Amino acid sequence: MATTDLRSLLDPASLAIADQAIAEVGTDRRTLPVAFPSLPRRVGRERCGTTRVHIDGADVDLAGFRTCDVAAAVVLRATAATDAECLDLWSHGDLDERVMLLRSLHFLPVGPLTVQLFGEVQRTNVVSHLEAAVGDGDLFARTAGRFGFDQAAANRLLLKVAFLDVPLARLFHAERTANAELSRMLQDLATEREAAGRPVWRDTWRLIGRAPCPGSLARLLGGIEHGDDGVRLAAAEGLLAAGRTEFAALAAERLPRESRPAIRALLQQLSARR
């Protein structure tokens, strides 16, 4: 993973626009609510690339970030925007402006602002806002355990991730926060969705395997017989993560009937634990 500087992600023209906004805000802070919303129009919304990079402690996948998102972060950092100023941008911003602010959080110090905006995102069903706040980076993992974002708060936000079907892989290292209470919540959600004939978040199987609660192992075993390839893969990964040996024979029995190479490889690992 490459280590780089945030400003280097902008082309010279975009960087000049960001620096102009920084100068304006430095002269009169009242211009921030004007300069910030103008960034998408002035620097564009093009994607920044497809590289995973490390920037000042943040691990991000640039495929999820736009030029205006990076420019916004550059401006907020250089002007040392306060939490109050950022919350004002949130309160008065449209959907796109809020995405910029949430993306900027990945490059700002983790603190009360992060926690408060995570709470705002958790209470809505706006997928683009959830993705901007916790997707394509490790911000969720870096915030977990901080004051105001304890295990219960982290669980609620991950449940929202499951409800809105955002892939766990987009939340770098979030699997490390797995716990039995989260598994219970995810299983309850899965049961509700199954009863309504709706699909279950595939990553449910991955997370419950890391921290099983009553019913988890039965769900995992059922998962390796599921008709959906993605569910079988997630269930096999979950069983491996559970570290149990008593299911090796069941994995061996399933192995000859599994056609997908990636799933077969996991079942072979499971069956070898006898």
N, C-alpha and C positions, 0 to 999 in steps of 0.2 A: 504494500500500500504506500503510495507516494505521500510525502509530507510537503505541503506547499503553503503559500501565503494567500489570504483571502483576496487581496487586491489584484493578485496576478491572474485571477480567474476572469477578470474583465478585460475586454479589448481597450485600446487607448481611447477611443471615442466614448465608450461607456464610462470609463474611469474618469474622464474629463467632466462628464455630466455629474457623476457622483461627487467629485471634488467641488464642482460649482455649488451643488446643494449643501455640501459641508460648510463652504465659505458663507453661504447665505444664512444658514442656521447659526453659525458662529457669530455673525453680526447681529442677528435678531432671532431669538429662539421661537418667536411667534410664527416664523415662516416654515417650521417643521411640518405642520398639518397641511401645508400647501406643497412643499417640495416632495414629501414622501408619496402622496397619491399620484404625482406626475411621473414617477419613475417607469411604470410599465409603458407609458406612451413615449417617453424620451429614450429609454435604452432598449425597449423591446421585451418580448416574452420568450425568446428562443431558449432552448435547453442548453445547459452549460457543457454538456459532454456525456460520456459514459464511463467515467473513471471513478473509482472509489479512492478517496483521498483523506488525509489526516490534516486538519487545520486547527491549530491552537487547542488541542485536546479533543476536538470533535472528529468523529469518524463518520463521513457522509459519502453517499453515492450521488455524484453530480447529475446522473440521469434524472433525478427527481427535482432538480433545482433549475430555475430559469434565471436569465440574466438580471431581470428586475429584482428577483429574490436576493441575489448576491449584492447587487447595488444597494438595496435596502439595508442589508446587514452592514455593509461598508459605511453607509451614512450614519446608522444608529450607533455603531461602535465609535466612529471618529468624533461624533458630537457628544458622546457620553450621554445619550438620551436616558432620562430617568424613567423609573417604573411608571410614574404618574403620566409622563408624556406618552409612553408607549400604550398605556391603558386608554389614554384619550384617543390615540390613533385607532385602537380597537373599537372603542365605543362609537366613533364616527365613521369608521371605514366600511366600504362595501365588501362584498364577498372576496373580490380579488385582492383588495388592500389587506384584508385580514390574512389571506394566504401568505402574502409577503411578510407580514409581521411574524406569523408563526414559523415560516421558514427561517427568518432571521434569528429566532431563538436558538437554533442549532449552533450559531456562532457567537452568541452572547453568553456572559457568565450565568451559570445555573443559579437561580435564586427565587425569591418570592414572585417575581414576574412570571417565570416559567411555571411555577406551581399554580398561580391564579389562572393563567391562560389554559393550562391543562384542564383545570376545572371547567372553564367555559366550553372547551371542546367536548368534554365528557358529557355535558348536559345537552348537547345538540346532536342532530343526525346529519350534519353537513359532512359528507365524506371527504370533500376536498380539504376541509379544515382539519379533520382528523389525520389525514395523510400528511398534510403540511407540518403538523405539530410533532408527530411521532414516526412518520415514515421516512425511509431512505437515510437513516442515521441512527446514532446511538443515544439520542437525547433522552429517550424514555429510561434507558438503563442508567444513564448518568444522573438522572433526577430521582430515581427510586431510592427511598431511604432518607432523602433530604427532609428537613423540617417542613411539615405541611403536606408531604407526599409520602405517607407511610404505606405499609403493605395493603391496608384496606383501600386507600385511594388508588394505588397502583392496580389493584385487582379490579376496581370499578372501571378504570380506563381500559384495561385489557379486555374486560367483558364488552365494552363498547366496540373495541377493535373486532372482537368475534361477531358481535351483532351486525356490524357493517361489512363484515367479510373482507377485511384488509389482511393480506398475508403476513404471518408472523415474521417471515424472513425479511420483511421491510423494516422491522424494528430490531436493529442490530443488538444482539446479546440479551434481548428481552426474556429469552427462555430461562435465564439465570434467576429470574424472579419467581419461578414456579413455586407454588405452595399448595397445601392440601385444601385450604379454603377456596382458592381460585379454582382448583379442580372441581370442587363441589358446585361452584357457581357455573362453570362451563358445562358440567353434566346436566344441571338443571335446565340451562338454556337449550342444550342439545335435545333433551327430552321434550321440551315445549315445541321445538321446531319439528321434531319427528312426528309428534302428535298432530301438528298442523300440515303435515305433508311437505315441509320445506327442507331444503338442504342444510346440513350441519357444517359449521366452520371446520374445515379439514384439520387445522392446527390444534383442534381440541385434543385429538389423539396424541399429538406430540407433547403437549404440556401436561396432560394428566399422567402420562408415563413417568414424568420427572418427579411428580409429587402425588402419588396415588391416594385416593380417598375411597371409602366404601363404594363399590360399583365400578371403579376404574379398570380393574383387571378384566372384568367381564366385558366391558365395553371395548377394551383393547383387543381381546381375543375375537370378539365379533367383528372388529374392524379388519382383521387380516383375511376375513372371508367376504368382505364387502365387494359389491360389483364395481365400485368406483376405484380406478387405479390410484388416484391421489389419496383416497382414504386408506387403502391397503398400505401404501407407502408410509403414510403418517403413523398408522397403527404399528407397523413393524418397527419404526424408529422409536415410538413410544415404549414398546415392549423391551427394546434394547436398553433404553434409558432407565427403565424400571429395575434393571439388574437382577431379575428373577431367573432362577434356573429350572423351576418346575414346569415351565411351558416349552422346554426344548423339544419334547416328543411331539407336541402339537404343531410346532413350527416345522419339524421334520415331516409330519404327515401332510402339511399344506404345501411343502416345497415342490413336489412333482407336479402339482396342479397350478403353480404360479408361472405365468408366461412372461412377466416383465423382469428383465435382467436386474434392474436396480432393487426391486423388491426381493427377488431370489437371493441376491447377495446378502441382504439383511436377514432373511430367513435362515440362510446357511450359518450366519454368525450366531443366531439364536439357537439353532439346533446343535451347534457345537458346544453349547454350555452344559450338556448332560454330564 
